[in-house]
Amino acid sequence: MNFCLRKHSLIILIFLLQLRLVSAQQLVLPQQDNRWALQPDGSITWNINGRLPHADHIEMSGEKVSLWIAYNVDAAGLCHLSRTVVFPTFRMLPDDTRSHIAYTFDDNAQPRIYVDDELLWPDAAKGGISLPVKSINQHGFMRIAYRADRLRQVNIEHSLFPSTDKPIALETYKFTNVGNKPVSVVMEHLKREVTTDTLKSKGAPHTVIMQSVNDGSKTLQPGQSYTFVIDYQATDHPGSLMPVRADLEEQARQHRIEEILSPLQLKTPDSVLNAMFAFAKIRATESIFKTKSGYMHGPGGLSYYAAIWANDQAEYVNPYFAFSGDRIGNLSAMNAYRLFAGYMNPDYKPLPSSIVAEGDTVWKGAGDRGDQAMIAYGASRYALTLGNIDSAKKLWPLISWCLEYNRRHINQQGVVESQSDELEGRFPSGKANLSTNGLYYDALVSASFLARQLHLPKKETTQYAQRAAALKNAIEKYFGADIAGYHTYKYYETNTILRSWICVPLTMGIYGRSKGTINALFSHELWTADGLATQAGNDTFWDRSTLYALRGVLQAGETEQAVRFLKYYSQRRLLGEHVPYAVEAYPEGNQRHLSAESGLYCRIFTEGLFGMRPVGFNSVYCTPRLPQAWDHMGLDNIHAFGTVFDLAVEKKDAGHLLITIKRNGHNYRYVVKNGDNIKISV
């Protein structure tokens, strides 16, 4: 009888597992109704044709300023803007993460504009001309076009953007007479000035000025144009302001966007993926601030500027910069690791989670979040990918110190303990968590490669490989578990609920539980309309785990599933209701466009779709994952491994791929079975 019951239970269990497998494979993704449309020049445009009201926000950054624009198009089609201008290097006391100054300007703070003596965009009590918005365009600039039916003879081009290298944000209104009669346009002169409290200002009192430029009355003859300008700037010397040339600032901003987009170009048959990749490069790279401690990449989001984190910078975006070819991006990466290295100590006390206020102080509020694993992982991958031996020599002391720190925190079960993880107690993480251990494992693997490149003693090289192998076994024993019917991982020892970060082993090349893990990730329990829920049964989501998961699923070889969900995610973030970048989280931060997440998006392609795993200064394991529906894909103008090259992948026949490396006018071809990896010297 007992045998029959056990047999019956086993049959039911097998059936449920099969049902879950089918459910994961057939998970119906929500239907998407794009609000935005991709344009031939790579920009996106929202043509306002109903579905109102609608509100959104976007952030754009330069070396000395960040411009956050909240925009709302009401039911009548009128556009309302709120501009928050952040000045990262103008700071208040005491030093802390958010001690920068920031000011918000709404439409009521604007100088009034008249066309043929009629007031534009008046409030309800003043009459005049209310112009509904026709379209909004995004591509490193925010550009608004208006329905000028009532004006008849005048087109208005309204643009907002940050300066590339000055503490200035700009707003321009270009009026063009498209009629056959002269038109009078007027912007009133306006200057608003505020100075911070002397006692609480760091260095000196800071003055923020909003002012009209090129204002006054102009008569436009048919065909003529004129541009009015409003600038928002910070200064410690308000008596000696330099003149603002909006045309030159716009040219500089456009040049910087083109400079970011030129290297590392994604070429696939899917235009949305190509465009989302390009947009991600902009956001990941523009948010670098020139501080007194050097270039510091900052997440942004109205909170995080002139500061670096062990996760956002050291772990997420810096390994991307090694592929990017961006000079400033690489300067910021090396500077971040330099700043963290300044806190190494002989007692192996943890490094700070964050170095803030232009490097003047630190934040240790969450204790040891696994920061040393984050830094070792990011720095070792960065050093190998960059392919510069001098840079690697500078990074090695930090990498080896972080690895030793982790070794000293291995428990009796062979895994690393940390006080929390990057979610800093928002969700439980136990005494040892899967994320910290996955990062430490990959850092050990990279360190074994890097040590050989630096010609360190063989004993040292071997010990990192041995420790990696031991940790891999310990991860399986400690974290391997069946949860909710999936053969996957528990996030910490007593965890019984599915968590999104079970994807971590996949991104680190640990595939023993890949099928069960992938089925869990793409299940009704974890996948939501916005990607992965942080924990099953909870509405909270953080894009970073979704971005890791999409990369990891590609690395594990489940190409069709990964690309299906990648396309869905990319369409939602680029063309949906909140665009055009990857976000931080919700409800926390209301889906801020934090910049390092965009670096993680790019890494889905470099490390996931193209499967590039650095193993030497000029060598890489390449495991491309060409989707069945594509016959080609490529990454052009890759700046990595000490050189510049193109990587092209083509379908040769049903089971083989042709990989072509184009470098210095020569083509190097390799034929591999689909799914196999190959070591390529570049």
Beta strands, then each sheet from edge to edge (+ up, - down):
strand 1: 37-38
strand 2: 44-47
strand 3: 54-61
strand 4: 66-73
strand 5: 79-91
strand 6: 100-106
strand 7: 113-115
strand 8: 118-119
strand 9: 133-138
strand 10: 142-146
strand 11: 154-162
strand 12: 168-177
strand 13: 183-187
strand 14: 191-195
strand 15: 207-213
strand 16: 216-220
strand 17: 225-235
strand 18: 265-267
strand 19: 288-291
strand 20: 294-297
strand 21: 308-309
strand 22: 354-356
strand 23: 361-363
strand 24: 480-483
strand 25: 486-489
strand 26: 527-528
strand 27: 531-532
strand 28: 541-542
strand 29: 585-586
strand 30: 612-616
strand 31: 619-622
strand 32: 632-640
strand 33: 643-653
strand 34: 656-663
strand 35: 666-673
strand 36: 678-681
sheet 1: 1+ 2- 9+ 10- 11+ 12- 17+ 15- 14+
sheet 2: 3+ 4- 5+ 6-
sheet 3: 8+ 7- 13+ 16-
sheet 4: 18+ 32- 33+ 34- 35+
sheet 5: 19+ 20-
sheet 6: 21+ 22- 23+
sheet 7: 24+ 25-
sheet 8: 26+ 27-
sheet 9: 28+ 29-
sheet 10: 30+ 31- 36+
end
